[in-house]
């Protein structure tokens, strides 16, 4: 199982935000799209950074309400780990675990083509486990 399979199932919709937008606008986008992170991109096809709910919460704890007037570039993570459509689910699980991250932008031919969340990974693994269990039950019952 690889990233391409996940994208084929979930789609390749990517929510982006410009680095100059306010954190208030970014939080509205997070809510409106029901996502936990936005790719920061001026072009919509490259990855300049990523901003997550976690980044915003941490700033609120430190800076209080003034966080909402800050710009996305003030809080975004600039060292972004990425994956490719050919990467295996096991590989991205290892990356997410080792780096303690929940979202991986997918890059193909130097262009942003999707995003994988930890929820996507859990969903695909559950489907794999259920399929294997079903196959084993069928094998056992067939004698």
C-alpha positions in Angstrom: 0.0 0.0 0.0 1.4 3.4 -0.9 0.5 7.1 -0.7 -0.9 7.1 -4.3 -3.5 4.6 -3.1 -4.5 6.8 -0.2 -4.8 9.9 -2.5 -6.9 7.9 -5.0 -9.3 7.1 -2.1 -9.5 10.4 -0.3 -8.8 12.8 -3.2 -6.0 15.3 -3.7 -7.7 18.4 -2.4 -5.2 20.7 -0.7 -6.1 23.6 1.5 -3.4 26.3 1.4 -2.9 29.7 3.0 -0.6 32.5 2.0 2.2 33.4 4.5 0.9 37.0 4.7 -2.6 36.1 5.8 -3.5 36.6 9.5 -3.8 33.8 12.0 -7.4 34.8 12.4 -8.0 34.0 8.7 -6.1 30.8 8.9 -8.2 29.6 11.9 -11.3 30.3 9.9 -10.0 28.2 7.0 -9.1 25.4 9.4 -12.6 25.4 10.7 -14.4 25.9 7.4 -12.5 23.0 5.7 -12.5 20.8 8.9 -8.7 20.2 8.6 -6.0 20.3 11.2 -3.3 21.9 9.1 -2.9 24.2 6.1 0.0 24.2 3.6 1.6 27.6 3.5 2.2 28.5 -0.2 2.3 31.7 -2.2 1.8 29.8 -5.4 -0.5 27.0 -4.3 1.9 24.5 -6.0 4.9 24.7 -3.7 5.4 24.2 0.0 6.7 27.3 1.8 5.7 25.9 5.2 2.8 24.3 7.2 0.7 25.7 10.0 -1.4 23.5 12.3 -3.9 23.9 15.0 -1.1 22.9 17.4 1.1 25.9 16.2 -1.7 28.3 16.9 -2.6 26.9 20.3 1.0 27.1 21.4 1.2 30.7 20.4 -2.1 31.5 22.1 -0.6 30.0 25.3 2.5 32.2 24.9 1.2 35.4 23.3 -2.5 35.4 24.1 -5.1 37.0 21.9 -2.6 39.0 19.9 -1.8 35.7 18.2 -4.9 36.3 16.0 -3.4 39.4 14.5 0.0 37.8 13.7 0.7 36.6 10.2 0.9 32.9 9.2 4.6 33.3 8.4 5.2 34.2 12.1 4.0 30.8 13.3 4.4 28.4 10.4 6.9 25.5 10.4 9.4 26.0 7.6 11.2 22.7 7.8 8.5 20.6 6.3 8.8 16.8 5.9 7.2 15.6 2.7 6.5 12.3 0.9 5.9 11.2 -2.6 3.0 9.2 -4.1 5.3 6.1 -4.3 6.2 6.1 -0.6 4.7 3.2 1.4 2.3 3.5 4.2 4.9 1.9 6.5 7.4 4.6 5.5 5.1 7.5 6.1 4.0 6.0 9.4 7.7 5.8 10.5 8.3 9.4 9.4 5.2 10.7 11.3 6.1 8.8 14.4 9.8 9.7 14.4 9.2 13.4 13.6 6.0 13.6 15.8 4.0 15.1 13.0 0.4 14.6 11.9 0.5 15.8 8.3 2.8 15.1 5.3 2.5 17.1 2.1 2.8 14.9 -1.0 5.2 16.2 -3.7 5.4 14.8 -7.3 7.6 16.3 -10.0 8.4 19.3 -7.7 4.7 20.2 -7.3 2.4 19.8 -4.3 -0.2 17.1 -5.3 -1.8 16.2 -2.0 -1.6 15.9 1.8 -1.7 12.8 4.0 -2.8 13.0 7.6 -2.4 10.6 10.4 -6.1 10.0 10.2 -5.7 8.9 6.6 -3.0 6.5 7.6 -5.1 5.0 10.5 -8.1 4.6 8.2 -6.1 2.7 5.5 -4.4 0.5 8.1 -7.7 -0.4 9.6 -9.1 -1.4 6.2 -6.0 -3.5 5.6 -6.4 -5.3 8.9 -10.1 -5.9 8.3 -9.4 -7.3 4.9 -6.7 -9.6 6.2 -9.0 -10.8 9.0 -11.8 -11.5 6.5 -9.4 -13.4 4.2 -8.2 -15.5 7.2 -11.8 -16.3 8.3 -12.7 -17.4 4.7 -9.6 -19.6 4.6 -10.3 -21.2 7.9 -14.0 -21.8 7.1 -13.2 -23.3 3.7 -11.4 -26.1 5.5 
